[in-house]
Amino acid sequence: MENDPKEIMEKAVMHVLEAMAFMFVETVTQDELSDIEDTCLHVQMEFTGETSGDLGLVFPPELAASMAENVLGIEPDGSILEDTLKDAAEEILNVVCGQFLTLMFGDKPIFELSVPHVSRLDSRACNELLKSPGVVAFMVEDSFMLGYVKLG
């Protein structure tokens, strides 16, 4: 039986956020999340090798701040710079991508990874993604996160 990319994505995100950012993560159905009303961060990267694809995470800036505080050991004083949020988001996705590729394909294939890229998604784009098939929905602490992987 072939590995299910969506299930492997779930495992990779949960493992990385729990081990690296010390955050409690659970998967939820897409229907369990209400409409997204704010602009979110979208961190995305591509990989090529045995197969090619891209992987991405979408989450509110407040969650990015919490992840940055935990990953970088910064005191939560509300003054995290935008570049620091982006750096933490990129690093988390980089580790998630590595974990995903290892779980999905094993440790023998060699993949070339792009540099993660952070952008902003408005609420309309976030809600379209939320309703897309293949998207994994998470609750991280008290916030949502969306994850996706596209192969081929």
Rosetta silent file (secondary structure, phi, psi, omega in degrees, C-alpha in Angstrom):
SEQUENCE: MENDPKEIMEKAVMHVLEAMAFMFVETVTQDELSDIEDTCLHVQMEFTGETSGDLGLVFPPELAASMAENVLGIEPDGSILEDTLKDAAEEILNVVCGQFLTLMFGDKPIFELSVPHVSRLDSRACNELLKSPGVVAFMVEDSFMLGYVKLG
SCORE:     score description
SCORE:     0.000 S_00000001
   1 L     0.000  132.359 -177.306    0.000    0.000    0.000 S_00000001
   2 L   -75.395  146.600  176.180    1.352    3.388   -1.016 S_00000001
   3 L   -63.547  140.035  176.400    1.957    6.110    1.562 S_00000001
   4 L   -90.160  114.279 -177.537   -0.794    8.734    1.719 S_00000001
   5 H   -55.077  -36.731 -179.433    0.879   12.172    1.358 S_00000001
   6 H   -64.511  -43.812  178.512   -1.848   13.837    3.433 S_00000001
   7 H   -66.743  -39.257  178.719   -1.313   11.425    6.349 S_00000001
   8 H   -66.396  -38.980  176.514    2.462   11.772    6.102 S_00000001
   9 H   -59.819  -45.228  177.583    2.076   15.571    6.099 S_00000001
  10 H   -55.107  -50.171 -178.203   -0.018   15.315    9.292 S_00000001
  11 H   -61.233  -43.790 -177.856    2.663   13.225   11.001 S_00000001
  12 H   -63.938  -47.312 -179.213    5.491   15.512    9.901 S_00000001
  13 H   -63.052  -46.876 -178.290    3.785   18.732   11.040 S_00000001
  14 H   -60.942  -46.170 -178.904    2.703   17.257   14.361 S_00000001
  15 H   -61.768  -47.862 -175.893    6.151   15.838   15.103 S_00000001
  16 H   -66.127  -46.200 -178.112    8.042   19.003   14.183 S_00000001
  17 H   -66.783  -36.447  178.802    5.781   21.445   16.040 S_00000001
  18 H   -71.466  -42.482 -176.270    5.702   19.280   19.156 S_00000001
  19 H   -81.054  -37.344 -173.335    9.468   18.566   19.177 S_00000001
  20 H   -94.815  -37.719 -175.975   10.830   21.857   17.833 S_00000001
  21 L  -107.951   -0.492  177.676    8.299   24.463   18.942 S_00000001
  22 L    54.908   44.949 -177.106    7.014   22.662   22.055 S_00000001
  23 L  -119.450  143.085  176.105    3.401   23.148   20.942 S_00000001
  24 L   -80.018  128.351 -175.830    0.389   20.870   21.315 S_00000001
  25 E  -129.058  136.915  171.395   -1.007   19.973   17.877 S_00000001
  26 E  -138.079  148.097  175.753   -4.103   18.057   16.848 S_00000001
  27 E   -84.221  147.620  176.442   -5.652   17.437   13.469 S_00000001
  28 E  -134.720  163.867  174.934   -9.214   18.566   12.906 S_00000001
  29 L   -77.659  156.407  179.446  -11.558   18.298    9.956 S_00000001
  30 H   -61.386  -31.823  179.474  -11.749   21.291    7.655 S_00000001
  31 H   -67.154  -22.422 -178.694  -15.427   21.666    8.636 S_00000001
  32 H   -74.951  -15.808  179.601  -14.413   22.188   12.274 S_00000001
  33 L   -94.277  136.454  177.262  -12.690   25.466   11.432 S_00000001
  34 L   -79.897  170.071  179.035  -14.779   28.581   11.023 S_00000001
  35 L   -55.385  142.075  179.719  -14.247   31.026    8.192 S_00000001
  36 L   -87.274  126.176 -173.997  -10.895   32.756    8.311 S_00000001
  37 L  -104.537  -12.641 -174.537  -11.338   36.500    8.684 S_00000001
  38 L  -117.454  166.437  172.742   -7.771   37.781    8.744 S_00000001
  39 L   -71.483  140.904 -177.459   -4.704   37.809    6.540 S_00000001
  40 E  -122.610  163.189  172.091   -2.398   34.865    7.237 S_00000001
  41 E   -84.207  140.833  177.083    1.203   33.952    6.658 S_00000001
  42 E  -126.012  113.523  177.414    1.828   31.413    3.881 S_00000001
  43 E  -111.080  130.894 -170.716    5.187   29.663    3.915 S_00000001
  44 E  -144.237  148.656  174.992    5.900   27.425    0.934 S_00000001
  45 E  -151.119  157.407  178.970    8.787   25.526   -0.646 S_00000001
  46 E  -109.056  159.179  173.055    9.435   23.162   -3.555 S_00000001
  47 E  -140.112  148.524  176.675   11.419   19.946   -3.761 S_00000001
  48 E  -136.103  153.590 -179.175   12.775   17.957   -6.694 S_00000001
  49 L   156.933 -128.394  177.422   14.376   14.533   -6.922 S_00000001
  50 L   -52.743  -36.962  170.443   12.754   11.104   -7.054 S_00000001
  51 L  -142.167  167.211  177.520    9.549   13.073   -7.339 S_00000001
  52 L  -122.268  163.668  178.878    8.854   16.781   -7.289 S_00000001
  53 E   172.857 -172.456  173.442    6.296   18.848   -5.495 S_00000001
  54 E  -141.206  157.828 -173.899    5.655   21.635   -3.081 S_00000001
  55 E  -135.524  141.654 -179.746    4.689   21.856    0.530 S_00000001
  56 E  -151.436  158.405  176.052    3.128   24.736    2.437 S_00000001
  57 E  -131.001  143.909  177.344    1.713   25.929    5.733 S_00000001
  58 E  -131.014  132.498 -178.792   -0.772   28.739    6.374 S_00000001
  59 E  -161.688  159.934 -179.681   -1.401   30.255    9.797 S_00000001
  60 L   -70.476  154.248  178.950   -2.213   33.550   11.516 S_00000001
  61 H   -56.811  -31.387  179.824    0.636   35.923   12.447 S_00000001
  62 H   -63.951  -37.775  177.200   -0.132   35.386   16.150 S_00000001
  63 H   -69.198  -38.435  176.335    0.718   31.703   15.793 S_00000001
  64 H   -58.923  -39.875  178.899    3.890   32.634   13.924 S_00000001
  65 H   -64.572  -43.323  178.508    4.849   34.830   16.888 S_00000001
  66 H   -63.957  -41.585  178.233    4.278   31.982   19.352 S_00000001
  67 H   -63.048  -44.028  179.974    6.304   29.596   17.190 S_00000001
  68 H   -61.667  -43.466  178.350    9.139   32.138   16.925 S_00000001
  69 H   -58.821  -44.907 -177.088    9.138   32.651   20.696 S_00000001
  70 H   -72.613  -44.067 -177.070    9.330   28.918   21.315 S_00000001
  71 H   -69.977  -41.468 -174.973   11.809   28.011   18.581 S_00000001
  72 H   -95.006   -4.325 -179.718   14.137   30.958   19.182 S_00000001
  73 L    67.808   36.368 -178.959   13.708   31.179   22.957 S_00000001
  74 L   -92.317  139.724  176.107   12.412   34.766   22.799 S_00000001
  75 L   -66.623  136.037 -179.119   10.463   36.229   25.699 S_00000001
  76 L   -76.135   85.828 -179.591    6.792   36.796   24.748 S_00000001
  77 L  -114.659    6.192  176.313    6.652   40.583   24.911 S_00000001
  78 L    78.562   11.488 -176.092    4.747   41.249   21.679 S_00000001
  79 L  -117.456   32.537 -179.331    7.643   42.954   19.917 S_00000001
  80 L   -73.379  131.825  179.827    8.814   40.292   17.473 S_00000001
  81 L   -72.558  151.944  179.071   10.038   41.756   14.218 S_00000001
  82 H   -55.623  -41.921  179.281    8.473   40.717   10.906 S_00000001
  83 H   -62.885  -35.606  178.351   11.788   39.251    9.739 S_00000001
  84 H   -67.807  -40.190  175.249   11.958   37.095   12.857 S_00000001
  85 H   -59.721  -46.984 -179.169    8.438   35.761   12.205 S_00000001
  86 H   -63.331  -44.266  179.931    9.419   34.918    8.642 S_00000001
  87 H   -59.981  -44.063 -179.670   12.689   33.277    9.701 S_00000001
  88 H   -65.841  -42.811  179.201   10.932   31.058   12.248 S_00000001
  89 H   -62.774  -43.272  179.279    8.188   30.099    9.766 S_00000001
  90 H   -64.000  -41.999 -179.407   10.764   29.259    7.094 S_00000001
  91 H   -65.995  -41.472  178.306   12.825   27.153    9.482 S_00000001
  92 H   -62.710  -45.013  179.659    9.800   25.215   10.695 S_00000001
  93 H   -65.360  -38.486  178.369    8.694   24.470    7.128 S_00000001
  94 H   -57.870  -44.212  179.464   12.218   23.460    6.156 S_00000001
  95 H   -70.717  -40.253  176.777   12.254   20.868    8.958 S_00000001
  96 H   -59.695  -43.709 -179.321    8.682   19.747    8.170 S_00000001
  97 H   -62.323  -44.995  177.853    9.680   19.240    4.525 S_00000001
  98 H   -60.844  -43.527  178.422   12.707   17.163    5.497 S_00000001
  99 H   -64.252  -44.412  179.461   10.607   15.069    7.864 S_00000001
 100 H   -59.150  -49.607 -176.925    7.876   14.634    5.224 S_00000001
 101 H   -62.724  -38.850  178.555   10.327   13.493    2.536 S_00000001
 102 H   -67.180  -45.333  178.910   12.012   11.013    4.877 S_00000001
 103 H   -65.801  -36.570 -175.128    8.706    9.552    6.070 S_00000001
 104 H   -78.548  -42.125 -170.816    7.283    9.441    2.557 S_00000001
 105 H  -120.107   -3.758 -177.565   10.273    8.169    0.559 S_00000001
 106 L    88.909 -178.786 -175.207   12.831    6.895    3.083 S_00000001
 107 L   -98.838    5.347 -179.998   16.328    8.163    3.724 S_00000001
 108 L   -86.259  -46.542 -177.731   17.975    6.940    0.489 S_00000001
 109 L   -63.336  147.437  177.897   16.573    9.291   -2.203 S_00000001
 110 L  -105.432  131.315  179.191   18.249   12.676   -2.544 S_00000001
 111 L  -120.320  147.371  172.286   16.063   15.735   -2.939 S_00000001
 112 E  -102.270  128.527 -176.887   16.915   19.295   -3.806 S_00000001
 113 E  -108.602  140.151  172.740   14.956   21.814   -1.731 S_00000001
 114 L   -78.815  167.661  173.237   14.135   25.393   -2.627 S_00000001
 115 L   -74.246  132.103  176.941   14.516   28.155   -0.103 S_00000001
 116 L   -60.289  147.485 -178.382   11.225   28.559    1.809 S_00000001
 117 E  -127.790  131.450  179.081    9.273   31.658    0.856 S_00000001
 118 E  -106.750  133.636  174.505    6.857   33.570    3.094 S_00000001
 119 E  -138.787 -178.833  177.347    3.993   35.636    1.721 S_00000001
 120 E  -111.978  141.257  173.615    0.625   36.852    2.950 S_00000001
 121 E  -116.338  130.811  176.315   -2.747   35.383    1.990 S_00000001
 122 L   -73.067  171.430 -174.722   -5.892   37.463    2.394 S_00000001
 123 H   -61.262  -36.063  179.416   -8.947   35.939    4.060 S_00000001
 124 H   -61.741  -48.107  179.467  -10.549   35.026    0.724 S_00000001
 125 H   -64.899  -37.525  177.674   -7.503   33.006   -0.390 S_00000001
 126 H   -63.194  -42.842 -179.629   -7.245   31.385    3.054 S_00000001
 127 H   -69.257  -34.132  174.750  -10.883   30.290    2.923 S_00000001
 128 H   -63.685  -43.487  178.139  -10.451   28.900   -0.601 S_00000001
 129 H   -63.814  -41.885  179.762   -7.494   26.865    0.630 S_00000001
 130 H   -56.306  -35.068 -177.206   -9.466   25.727    3.684 S_00000001
 131 L   -89.546   -1.942 -176.686  -12.117   24.224    1.394 S_00000001
 132 L   -77.130  143.881  174.079   -9.606   22.553   -0.951 S_00000001
 133 L   -68.277  150.569  178.110   -9.231   18.781   -1.051 S_00000001
 134 L    86.019   -3.055  178.991   -5.909   17.500    0.218 S_00000001
 135 L   -87.494  137.830  176.248   -5.530   20.219    2.839 S_00000001
 136 E  -101.813  129.443  178.877   -4.766   19.145    6.400 S_00000001
 137 E  -105.049  136.991 -179.368   -6.316   21.282    9.141 S_00000001
 138 E  -128.734  153.721  162.086   -4.680   21.551   12.553 S_00000001
 139 E  -110.297  123.309  179.149   -5.336   23.220   15.855 S_00000001
 140 E  -117.438  111.083 -170.883   -2.047   24.384   17.336 S_00000001
 141 L    55.944 -116.321 -179.308   -2.597   25.507   20.892 S_00000001
 142 L  -109.873   21.690 -175.586   -5.622   27.829   20.369 S_00000001
 143 E  -129.059  162.425  178.607   -5.003   28.686   16.727 S_00000001
 144 E   -95.459  159.606  171.355   -5.513   27.033   13.352 S_00000001
 145 E  -146.926  141.063  174.106   -2.954   25.956   10.798 S_00000001
 146 E  -113.503  141.073  177.447   -3.460   24.585    7.310 S_00000001
 147 E  -131.520  149.149  176.736   -0.972   22.327    5.587 S_00000001
 148 E  -149.149  154.915  172.285   -0.766   20.956    2.079 S_00000001
 149 E  -138.967  136.092  177.518    1.516   18.920   -0.121 S_00000001
 150 E  -123.008  120.902  179.344    1.311   18.617   -3.898 S_00000001
 151 E  -104.110  148.173  173.598    3.256   15.828   -5.600 S_00000001
 152 L    93.037    0.000    0.000    4.132   15.505   -9.267 S_00000001
